[in-house]
Amino acid sequence: MFYSFMRYFAAGIVWLINGRYKLLGTEKLPKGNYILVGPHRTWWEPVFFALAGWPHKFSFMAKKELFKNPILGWILIHANAFSVDRKHPGPSAIKTPVRNLKKTDLSLIMFPSGSRHSEQMKGGALMIAKLSGAPLVPIVYQGPVRFSNLFKRSNVTMAFGDPIYIDKRTKLNEESTAEFGDTLQDTFDKLDKEIDPDWVYVDPKPKKEKQNN
């Protein structure tokens, strides 16, 4: 109930400040639960992704620090978020989404790179897909990466890719994870070109490289 309320509330806010967004490839979405994966470019992408995947309901990972605020924590929990310690992720980071995908009506929104300031793919999405049997559905967001630019309206487009099914017999190791990461990145690049061949993502707040003394 709360999730549905928040969905309509979020849709109204998005329409008010940004207007209509465009969706490409919606016919590719599977009927059952799936894992929506995309490159992490903004902090508001989870909202747009959840709206793009409607009527599916989603759970999503959120860093544990966000739950320390009692009001924000309450909202996150009731919006199907679950806490993850990014520095020391425990078994629950895998078990919770796998259980949700197998035993509830909740799909999952996930960013394989884990951070808005990294392009390095991690193996969590691959592991969750293998254990749950749910397909990975690639998605890319093209639009403002600075919040102020959202108010220019009607400037967001998202595109879905074909579902990727992971064989449960797949051995998860450094080699297979790297190969999966390359495949996923190639898919993201292809979707970006389908929307706009000239569009290039530029991190508005890149992490500064540590200088060697």
C-alpha positions, 0 to 999 in steps of 0.5 A: 500500500505504502509503495503504491502511494509513494509511486503515485506521489513520485510520479506526480513530483517527477511530472511537475518538475521534469515533465514526461520522460521517454521509454524505449524497449518496454516490450522486452520486460519479462512478466515475472520478477527481474533484476533491473540493472543500469550504470549509476549516474544520478542519485534519483535514478532509482525513482525513475527506474521504478517508474519505468518498470511499473506496474512491477514493484521493486526493492532496492539496496541502500547504504546503511548510513541512510537508515540512521535518520529515523524519518528517512529510515522509516520511508526507505523500509516501507518503500522496500529498501534494505540496508547494505554496508558497502565496506563490509557487505554481509550475507544479507546483501545477497540473501535478502534480494534472492528471497524477495525475488523468489518468494515475493512480488518484488523485483530488484533495482541494482547498480552493478558498479555499486557507486555513482563514481565508479564504472568497475562492475562487481559480482553481486548482480551476477550472484543474485541472478544465479541464485534467484533464477531471475533475469537481469534486465539492462536499462540506461538513463540519459538525462540531467546529472545535476539536480537543477537541470531536472527542472528544464523538463522533458529531458529524460529518456530510458531504454531497456535491453533484452533480459539476460538469463544466468545459468545456475551451473555458471561458476562464479570466479574472477574470470566469469565476473569480468566477462559478465561485466564486459558484456553488461557494459557493452549492452549499456553502451549499445543502449546509450547509442540507440537513444543518442549516439552523441550522448556522453556521461560526465561525472559531475563530482568525480572522485579525486585520485589519491596522489602518491607522496 
